[in-house]
Amino acid sequence: MKAMILAAGRGTRLQSLTENTPKALVQAGGMSLLERLIIKMKVQGVSSIVINVHHYADQIISFLEEKDYFGIPISISDESDTLLETGGGILKAAQFFDTEEAFIVHNVDILSDLDLRKLFAEHQSSKALATLAVKDRKTSRYLLFNEDMHMQGWENQQSGERIIPGSPYNLSPLAFSGIHVISPALFPLITESGSFSIIETYLRLCKEHRIKGFIHTEGLWIDAGKPEGLQMANMLLGGL
């Protein structure tokens, strides 16, 4: 398995913690978010990693060098000039992935018990263009799936906005977990450019292509990119 870690974000939600430090190097339970995720990926069979960088990119690169890249091949996709968001970042990193093997994409600030091997196996068996880890949890924005777990749309339950390119019937709202598996066949279908969200691409393609959801029920899922999430992570992981 190959993987990409999305680590370019400015981490503005963490306020003072990311004024002089990239979000990826913020500590959770005495270990940086980036280190925790790299170790998890290694344990679960990831063989090489691409990391995109923007905010304090030099600090992330120096950290990886000090750690001898954790003994795993790691490539850097440099977005120092322009932050490309999730979609633009993935598209820029296409050069690091071959044309046949699917790869995992994981937000650096997500801590979870999700078994990446199970998610990857589900993607391989379904032959989907992309497989998104989702949970039934409280949030404001949801992805909408039909009974076969094929993505049909998106909604913001706070504003009432809905985008449903697919069928509008019998839809289940589920929250995206910030972890997905992508087939390289997605790249030629991306027409967006510059800075854009990968969710925009999924919404445009979901009517004609198989974008699947994978419900994970493991107990731990934390968005450590939020102050309250980071506080919870520190409590659970023994941090101060």
Secondary structure, DSSP 8 states (H G I E B T S, - for coil): -EEEEE-----GGGGGGGSSS-GGG-EETTEEHHHHHHHHHHHTT--EEEEEE-TTHHHHHHHHHHTGGGGS-EEEEE-SS---HHHHHHHHGGGGS-SS--EEEEETTEEE---HHHHHHHHHHHT-SEEEEEE----SEEEEE-TT-BEEEEEETTT--EE-SS--SS-EEEEEEEEEEE-GGGGGG----SS--HHHHHHHHTTTS-EEEEE---S-EEETTSHHHHHHHHHHHT--
